[in-house]
Amino acid sequence: MLRGYEDVVPGSAKQIMNDAHGQMVHRHGLENKQLDAAISNSKRGQWFGFIIAVLVIVGGVTLILADRSAEGLALILPGLAALAGTFVYSQIQQSRELREKRETPPSERSHSPNRQPEIEEREKP
């Protein structure tokens, strides 16, 4: 395929390959930025969740110490249940993703929704 371009415009095959390489480098850079942003958002969410959980527990303990046991437990227990539920849900999601990766052959995996087809040079007889 590229040979036909080269026959018409000398140097065009090299330019096409250079352009494809440049696009690949650019796409990898964007994917890395997207991954870094997702990791940062995840860490930020974990910190906010931790802070909220600590505040809820401290508030519940404070209520219990102030002889308001029912209100303190009512504050602590749903918060702990939500934390446990979030942990269990994330474990289930991770297990599902790992199982799907094991079941999907590498050739069928797409790391990007905008994945470009591979450029192949075909020899014509």
C-alpha positions in Angstrom: 0.0 0.0 0.0 2.7 2.5 0.9 4.7 1.5 -2.1 2.0 2.9 -4.3 2.3 6.3 -2.6 6.1 6.1 -2.8 5.9 5.5 -6.6 3.7 8.5 -7.1 5.5 10.9 -4.6 9.0 9.9 -3.6 9.5 10.2 0.2 5.8 10.0 0.9 5.9 6.5 2.5 8.5 7.8 5.0 6.4 10.8 5.7 3.3 8.7 6.3 5.2 6.5 8.7 6.6 9.5 10.5 3.1 11.0 10.8 1.7 7.8 12.1 4.5 7.6 14.7 3.9 11.2 15.8 0.2 10.5 16.2 1.0 7.4 18.3 3.3 9.4 20.5 0.7 12.1 20.9 -2.1 9.6 21.7 0.1 7.9 24.3 0.8 11.3 25.9 -2.9 12.0 26.1 -3.6 8.5 27.6 -0.9 9.1 30.2 -2.4 12.5 31.1 -5.8 10.9 31.4 -4.5 8.1 33.6 -2.6 10.5 35.8 -5.8 12.6 36.2 -7.9 9.6 37.1 -5.3 8.5 39.7 -5.2 12.0 41.2 -9.0 12.1 41.4 -9.1 8.7 43.0 -6.6 9.8 45.7 -8.5 13.0 46.3 -11.7 11.1 46.7 -10.1 8.7 49.2 -8.8 11.6 51.3 -12.2 13.3 51.3 -13.9 10.1 52.2 -11.4 9.5 55.0 -11.9 13.0 56.4 -15.7 12.7 56.3 -15.5 9.3 58.0 -13.3 10.6 60.8 -15.6 13.6 61.3 -18.6 11.4 61.5 -17.0 9.0 64.0 -15.7 11.8 66.1 -19.1 13.4 66.1 -20.7 10.1 67.1 -18.2 9.5 69.9 -18.8 13.0 71.1 -22.5 12.4 71.2 -22.0 9.1 73.1 -19.8 10.8 75.6 -22.4 13.5 76.1 -24.9 10.8 77.2 -26.7 10.8 73.8 -25.9 7.2 73.0 -28.8 6.7 70.5 -27.9 9.7 68.5 -24.2 8.9 68.5 -24.8 5.3 67.3 -27.2 6.6 64.7 -24.5 8.8 63.4 -21.7 6.2 63.5 -23.3 3.0 62.3 -24.6 4.3 58.9 -21.3 5.9 58.2 -19.4 2.6 58.9 -22.0 0.7 56.9 -21.4 3.1 53.9 -17.6 2.7 54.2 -17.9 -1.1 54.4 -20.3 -1.1 51.4 -18.0 1.1 49.3 -15.1 -1.3 50.1 -17.0 -4.4 49.2 -18.3 -2.8 46.0 -14.8 -1.8 44.9 -13.5 -5.3 45.6 -16.3 -6.8 43.4 -15.6 -4.3 40.6 -11.8 -5.1 40.7 -12.6 -8.9 40.6 -14.9 -8.4 37.7 -12.3 -6.4 35.8 -9.6 -8.9 36.4 -11.8 -11.8 35.3 -12.7 -9.9 32.1 -9.0 -9.3 31.4 -8.2 -12.9 31.9 -11.0 -14.0 29.6 -10.3 -11.5 26.8 -7.4 -12.3 24.5 -4.8 -9.5 24.3 -5.5 -9.0 20.6 -9.1 -8.1 21.3 -8.4 -5.6 24.1 -8.8 -2.0 23.4 -7.0 0.4 25.7 -8.6 3.4 24.2 -12.1 4.0 22.8 -10.6 5.9 19.9 -8.1 3.2 19.0 -6.6 3.7 15.6 -6.2 0.6 13.3 -2.6 -0.5 12.8 -0.9 0.6 9.6 0.2 -2.3 7.6 2.3 -2.3 4.5 1.0 -4.8 2.0 3.1 -6.3 -0.8 1.3 -6.4 -4.1 2.3 -9.3 -6.4 
